[in-house]
Amino acid sequence: MPPFAETILVVFTLIAIGYGAAALRVLKPETGDGLSDFVFTIAVPLLLFRTIATANFDHGAPWALWVSYFTAVLVTWTSAHLVIRKGFGRDARSGVVAGVTAGFSNLVLLGIPFMSGLYGEPGLAVLSQIVSIHMPIMMGASMVLFEWAVKRDGAGGESKSVIALVTGFIRQLISNPLIIGILGGLLVRLSGLEIPVVADRVIASLANVAGPLALFAIGVSLRGYGIRGQVPQALAMVSLKLLLMPAVALGMALLLGLPEFQVKAVVAAASLPAGVNSWLIANRLDTGQRLASTSMTLGTALAAATTGIWLLIVDAVV
């Protein structure tokens, strides 16, 4: 058995247990939302804060890492947009939902415990560099394309001004718990200050539960979303997410000469399925909710196999 197989089994078993607990009504439906809120607003931000403040980033500037990952996002997002519009005849708003579904990896709730289990603190350090700009870039792109799609489809009233878009983006950004955790960790790191021992132990205690609780919460949430039709379209999006995106990330990482460890980390991140963000954006656009829900559920299930395949491929070529 490859060394990473155990991590994959543990990660997706925890998700399955959460799904089973929800299916058997062991937990109330709102319990999953409460767990997700705790993980997203407290545990993960503290984990990112501590990682950025204390981790050893000895692999140099992350420019090539960012280019590798976000080139994969761009290619996959564009491909999904074209497939859903040209192949399935959907409108522009559905194209935005498709792009998010295929290009927005679940780097936080799934990615953090997955990468930590695979590569430990060094892997978490690389992932935190991606996450640090992933949220702003994806939020900004989603907001701009949201406005474009609504205008293109004639589905809304007056378009927002550039100033309104920028101020809305900044407001969402600075109130996001993940961004607050990242910026806080960066400030501590740049200041050269050490986190007091007692405070560090408290932070570590809360941060250490982020991984298993996040995975369990994903399982509970997936039971709520489920498979809601549009399976052919969803399978097309999932194929792009789980096959095209990691392939592009791997190609770019090799082309740019990333160190072996970063190649493994960026492909692992790109191979992860989409998370709840695709459904949230679909709900905001008031279209594509079934596509996002089905894609998220199928993608998470299929990723249990495809992530292992990509890790085998990376081991073989680097």
RALINUR-V766249 format. One record per helix or strand of 3 or more residues. SS is the DSSP state (H for helix, E for strand). FROM is the first residue (numbers start at 1). LEN is the number of residues. If there is no record, write none. Layout:
# RALINUR-V766249
ss: <SS & SS>
from: <FROM & FROM>
len: <LEN & LEN>
This chain:
# RALINUR-V766249
ss: <H & H & H & H & H & H & H & H & H & H & H & H & H>
from: <5 & 29 & 63 & 92 & 111 & 162 & 177 & 197 & 210 & 231 & 260 & 277 & 289>
len: <19 & 26 & 25 & 12 & 43 & 13 & 15 & 11 & 16 & 25 & 11 & 9 & 29>
